[in-house]
Amino acid sequence: MKIRPLNDRVLVLRIEEEEKTAGGIIIPDTAKEKPQEGRVVAVGPGKLDENGKRIPLDVKKNDRILFGKYAGNEIKIEGVEHLIMREDDILGVIEK
């Protein structure tokens, strides 16, 4: 299934955190928080300004991003949980 986000929305796949801490302690599922890091799967064309001109997004497909804890709407695509969020909900792009 293909999904194309509209306007300034972005489709994101969460990146799972490590199961262990740096000291080797295994974190149980009940103590884990949802990760606030993800990979951009698809981006919309951008939003329109007052004159009707399209403003492209700063993020692109396969960018690694950080987002707020409660950002976006959760959806399932072929059994895999994704997020759809506005570009404004993205806090930053992780560069290597």
Secondary structure as the mmCIF struct_conf table of DSSP 4:
data_model
#
loop_
_struct_conf.conf_type_id
_struct_conf.id
_struct_conf.beg_label_comp_id
_struct_conf.beg_label_asym_id
_struct_conf.beg_label_seq_id
_struct_conf.end_label_comp_id
_struct_conf.end_label_asym_id
_struct_conf.end_label_seq_id
TURN_TY1_P TURN_TY1_P1 ASN A 7 ASP A 8
STRN STRN1 ARG A 9 ARG A 14
HELX_LH_PP_P HELX_LH_PP_P1 ILE A 15 GLU A 18
BEND BEND1 GLU A 19 GLU A 19
STRN STRN2 LYS A 20 LYS A 20
TURN_TY1_P TURN_TY1_P2 ALA A 22 GLY A 23
BEND BEND2 GLY A 24 GLY A 24
HELX_LH_PP_P HELX_LH_PP_P2 ILE A 25 ILE A 25
STRN STRN3 ILE A 26 ILE A 26
HELX_LH_PP_P HELX_LH_PP_P3 ILE A 27 PRO A 28
HELX_RH_3T_P HELX_RH_3T_P1 ASP A 29 ALA A 31
HELX_LH_PP_P HELX_LH_PP_P4 LYS A 32 PRO A 35
BEND BEND3 GLN A 36 GLN A 36
STRN STRN4 GLU A 37 VAL A 43
STRN STRN5 LYS A 47 LEU A 48
TURN_TY1_P TURN_TY1_P3 GLU A 50 ASN A 51
BEND BEND4 GLY A 52 GLY A 52
STRN STRN6 ARG A 54 ILE A 55
BEND BEND5 ASP A 58 ASP A 58
TURN_TY1_P TURN_TY1_P4 LYS A 61 ASN A 62
STRN STRN7 ARG A 64 PHE A 67
TURN_TY1_P TURN_TY1_P5 LYS A 69 TYR A 70
BEND BEND6 GLY A 72 GLY A 72
STRN STRN8 ASN A 73 ILE A 77
TURN_TY1_P TURN_TY1_P6 GLU A 78 GLY A 79
STRN STRN9 VAL A 80 ARG A 86
HELX_RH_3T_P HELX_RH_3T_P2 GLU A 87 ASP A 89
STRN STRN10 ILE A 90 ILE A 94
#
